[in-house]
Amino acid sequence: MSVLPVELRAMPLPAQGAIIGACSGGMIGAIVGLVVGLLAYPPTAWFAVFELGVPAAIAGGVVGVIAALIVEAARRLKSLIATVIAGRREDTTRLP
């Protein structure tokens, strides 16, 4: 088994989103950069990998953090709503 999934699960959700988003965005950007670089001017195709891969990794990390924060907020809101509903049920049973 790999150690990476275990380490990733131990991290907070926003950090997980940033790492997954940056890695996937960077890989997609690097592949697109390689293809564009090979089509445009093959001797400098390696630079196109970084030229498109790094900004894609940064954008992927930001999108990953934002998505993880939305998920975290939704989970907390769901928990809060469930607590409030459970509290109301307890209060109604105590009435005479």
Helices and strands as residue ranges (DSSP letters): H 4-10, H 13-40, G 42-44, H 45-93
